[in-house]
């Protein structure tokens, strides 16, 4: 599949999706959001893909925000449709993928860029990364899940401060807040993410998908996460991966999971 604004490549069971609009600091427009959806969907359906890494092209930006020129003249209804469509098509979609997604945050991750990074299952940042939700400085609020995911990740007080001040935080602060799992030198960012991906891909992709569902259930209104965990735990017993994993353990050999 060919794209205008992104790159997607798979190697050694790891699919790397790169937002490729460096002249726009990889800002998200509607076409890019659609292409990202298509690329994530294709990777999730590809049995050869065990882990997805999302990053931005260049050294300056992961994603510097949304393309403001596309919605500067929107009315209330159009604004509501923009947020609802974006959340459904990309941000909620990524969060609920059964394939693990790592955000490799290189440079600026602002507005929709930070919201995209927060949609990933976890984040690794380069030392030059700067993160923030500056929407209130434009007279609007985060609309792609930022008001929900940021408090979940760093706590209500810190999230309120970041959103209200519209200020950026550096990679070290993001790490201390728990917003990112690791901080690396810029030239070590992708190798480090691929190293983590290598550890992930050796495990059962079926079990990992079940774990994602169980963890996410804890953050959904009206859903009992413990019940979902029990269901997903039970479902694992009917999989070929469970049979292979337990057989390998008892035989003291390395498991070769079929992903089924």
TATA-V333629 format. One record per residue. N is the residue number from 1. NEAR is the number of other ideal C-beta (glycine too) atoms within 12 Angstrom. Layout:
N;NEAR, N;NEAR
//
This chain:
1;19, 2;12, 3;24, 4;18, 5;31, 6;38, 7;28, 8;30, 9;24, 10;25, 11;18, 12;18, 13;27, 14;36, 15;37, 16;34, 17;46, 18;32, 19;49, 20;30, 21;33, 22;24, 23;14, 24;28, 25;30, 26;42, 27;36, 28;47, 29;28, 30;26, 31;22, 32;37, 33;39, 34;23, 35;29, 36;46, 37;32, 38;25, 39;40, 40;40, 41;26, 42;26, 43;35, 44;28, 45;17, 46;25, 47;19, 48;21, 49;34, 50;36, 51;41, 52;46, 53;50, 54;49, 55;46, 56;46, 57;30, 58;25, 59;22, 60;26, 61;38, 62;51, 63;53, 64;37, 65;44, 66;42, 67;28, 68;24, 69;14, 70;22, 71;30, 72;15, 73;10, 74;19, 75;11, 76;11, 77;10, 78;17, 79;22, 80;16, 81;18, 82;31, 83;32, 84;18, 85;22, 86;37, 87;30, 88;20, 89;28, 90;44, 91;40, 92;27, 93;31, 94;40, 95;36, 96;28, 97;37, 98;34, 99;41, 100;40, 101;45, 102;41, 103;48, 104;46, 105;50, 106;46, 107;35, 108;37, 109;51, 110;40, 111;45, 112;47, 113;52, 114;50, 115;44, 116;52, 117;53, 118;46, 119;43, 120;45, 121;34, 122;31, 123;44, 124;41, 125;45, 126;40, 127;25, 128;27, 129;44, 130;36, 131;46, 132;37, 133;47, 134;33, 135;32, 136;22, 137;20, 138;18, 139;11, 140;28, 141;24, 142;37, 143;31, 144;42, 145;35, 146;43, 147;27, 148;27, 149;32, 150;38, 151;25, 152;23, 153;35, 154;29, 155;16, 156;16, 157;13, 158;24, 159;28, 160;19, 161;21, 162;35, 163;31, 164;21, 165;17, 166;25, 167;19, 168;27, 169;35, 170;25, 171;34, 172;20, 173;23, 174;37, 175;25, 176;16, 177;28, 178;21, 179;42, 180;40, 181;25, 182;28, 183;30, 184;29, 185;19, 186;26, 187;13, 188;19, 189;35, 190;31, 191;20, 192;30, 193;36, 194;28, 195;23, 196;30, 197;35, 198;20, 199;17, 200;31, 201;29, 202;23, 203;28, 204;31, 205;36, 206;31, 207;31, 208;33, 209;32, 210;30, 211;26, 212;30, 213;30, 214;28, 215;24, 216;26, 217;24, 218;18, 219;23, 220;19, 221;9, 222;9, 223;17, 224;14, 225;20, 226;14, 227;17, 228;24, 229;22, 230;17, 231;19, 232;28, 233;19, 234;15, 235;20, 236;29, 237;18, 238;15, 239;25, 240;21, 241;27, 242;26, 243;21, 244;26, 245;28, 246;19, 247;18, 248;20, 249;14, 250;11, 251;12, 252;8, 253;12, 254;13, 255;25, 256;17, 257;30, 258;18, 259;27, 260;17
//
